[in-house]
Amino acid sequence: MIWSCPVCKAPLTVPLNAEAKNLVCANGHSFDRAKQGYFNLLLANKKNSQNPGDDASMLNHRREFLEAGHYQPLVDALQKTIAGLVGPDTENVNILDVGCGEGFYLASLQQGLALPSLHCAGIDIAKAAAKLAARKYPSVDWAVASSFQLPVLDESVDVLLRVFAPGDVQEIVRVLKPQGHFVRVVPGPEHLFEFKEVLYRRAVRHELPATPEGFLPVDSIEVKYPISLESNQALRPLLNMTPFLWRGKREGREMLLQAERLDVTANFVIQVYSVDPLAIVEPVMETVVETKVDPETEVKVESEVATEVEPEAEAVTITETETETEIIEPIVKPAKKAFTFD
Ligand SMILES: C[S@@+](CC[C@H](N)C(=O)[O-])C[C@H]1O[C@@H](n2cnc3c(N)ncnc32)[C@H](O)[C@@H]1O
């Protein structure tokens, strides 16, 4: 198990004497398994809204679109890429998907890779995402967490996957094994360009992001193909799973909503990186969550603004007296008073 306690960073384990209903750390912090099967490892004082991340409607539309197979060539390319990184006989492979959404990619990979001792875990800041993922794919470990402060043990992950999602690269360096890989999927220059032409006065092609600090480039695989959405019903999920709809011109929006057919280009780039052994990793900072749309990727991002960590202030939340734990309720309670999530 790769989870670490979001309060004190100690490893989280399933207690031997329980019926696997909760995770506990050596310092007595306990996290109940929600009835759908995920863990909520996002501390209440680390979010600035009741329901951060994508909402249930966007997530359901994304699921409908992905399950219709429109991005299957991306799934196939990812599977081939990751299979090449871990090798068929590697034991105890941990794959972590950050910003995993409703779980489609990770679950597809788990099934397709079929490695002997593969362990897959996914996190998303949206509780709705963890619920959907856990309900449908119980063989993967799912948690609500921020990609900017991963509740994940140092050097525990072989492949960290991030598909159209935000995150903090220093956290990735921290959690990857020394020989591990960061696999990032970003939109290619032409991705959904036809969409943008209808919606924006001046449609701009995506620029590929540079190699993140602390990493060395290993590979870059472009996937590009046309998608034909041949009815209004078929194109609605695509419109509704991205923030495109509420950002564009009104006339364009209406045209798309009425359209009976849409031909668009799918264009992705899978970027593979290894950890640069010479890189110096800065200490993790305390953060506050902000919601905005990334103009490059068109993705709604719950990003975090870094501020210096004040160790004493953080220590207050760890104490276990009734009054002090209230600071971080409802997420963390002493082991004997664990919460149940819906
Ligand atoms: C465009 S969706 C991509 C979802 C999934 N990777 C896919 O491609 O189907 C971006 C996801 O990132 C999540 N997200 C946004 N900010 C986040 C953060 N700070 N930490 C973790 N997840 C975040 C959203 O809730 C959403 O599910």
The ligand as an ORCA input file, in Angstrom:
! r2SCAN-3c Opt
* xyz 0 1
  C      -9.917     17.147    -17.369
  S     -10.181     16.135    -15.994
  C      -9.223     14.712    -16.426
  C      -9.674     13.491    -15.701
  C      -8.996     12.183    -16.165
  N      -7.580     12.225    -15.999
  C      -9.386     11.914    -17.604
  O      -8.624     12.303    -18.497
  O     -10.455     11.355    -17.812
  C      -9.174     16.892    -14.722
  C      -9.349     16.203    -13.380
  O      -8.435     16.794    -12.443
  C      -9.097     16.932    -11.202
  N      -8.373     17.968    -10.437
  C      -8.373     19.303    -10.602
  N      -7.552     19.884     -9.683
  C      -7.010     18.867     -8.942
  C      -6.083     18.809     -7.845
  N      -5.558     19.913     -7.315
  N      -5.754     17.604     -7.332
  C      -6.285     16.459     -7.842
  N      -7.167     16.455     -8.870
  C      -7.512     17.634     -9.424
  C     -10.531     17.267    -11.563
  O     -11.440     16.997    -10.519
  C     -10.735     16.379    -12.779
  O     -11.255     15.103    -12.433
*
